[in-house]
Amino acid sequence: MDRSLAFKKGSDFEISVYLTLKRQLKNTLVMHDVHIPADPNPAQIDILVVRGWSFYILELKNYESSLTGILKDKKWVAKSDKHTYNVQNPLQQNNNQALKLMRALNDKGFTLPQVKNCYIIVPATCRLNIDVHLKNAVMTLDSFINLIKKSEPGEGDINKLREVLLEWKK
């Protein structure tokens, strides 16, 4: 598959997930493609979900066949459409994004909000070949929605937070 088709499939998956989350999660701030200012390297979050004062950082991987890796690996192996890709470890990527988000919010004067967790969202057809203890961090969209609906939102000045986060939206 050429890179432009792979990029389009990934972008389409992101938009589909974003729209589904917006529709399913009421009283929740759902943002797509959030750019976090960080020096020297800014971060980009595929989907940021803020429910009350609880943050969920989502990295989306549209690999229909499989995703293979362990926490310490820098690269994971993804398969889709009969192609194999070496991809950056999405869990390490998410942890880095979470750190940059917390630092950027701290720089804006916020007491560090709680990052409930970082999740990797994959299609329902994706077979996971990952460490057993990582299976709670890599899930389908339906599983993530159920998790959010069952969780209690944290408390804080969500209106001020919303203003800052929307400033970062490109």
Number of C-alpha atoms within 10 A of each C-alpha: 10 6 8 9 10 15 12 11 14 16 15 13 18 22 15 11 20 20 13 14 21 15 10 13 16 11 11 16 17 18 19 19 16 19 19 24 16 14 9 6 9 13 20 21 20 21 23 21 21 24 23 18 18 20 21 20 22 26 22 24 21 24 25 17 19 19 24 17 20 16 15 10 11 15 17 19 15 23 18 16 10 8 10 15 13 13 15 13 18 23 23 16 16 22 15 12 23 22 13 20 27 18 17 19 18 13 11 11 9 15 11 14 18 14 17 16 15 22 24 20 26 23 19 15 12 20 16 18 16 16 11 9 9 16 13 12 15 23 19 17 18 14 13 19 14 12 10 15 13 8 11 11 17 15 12 14 10 16 10 10 16 12 10 14 19 12 11 13 13 9
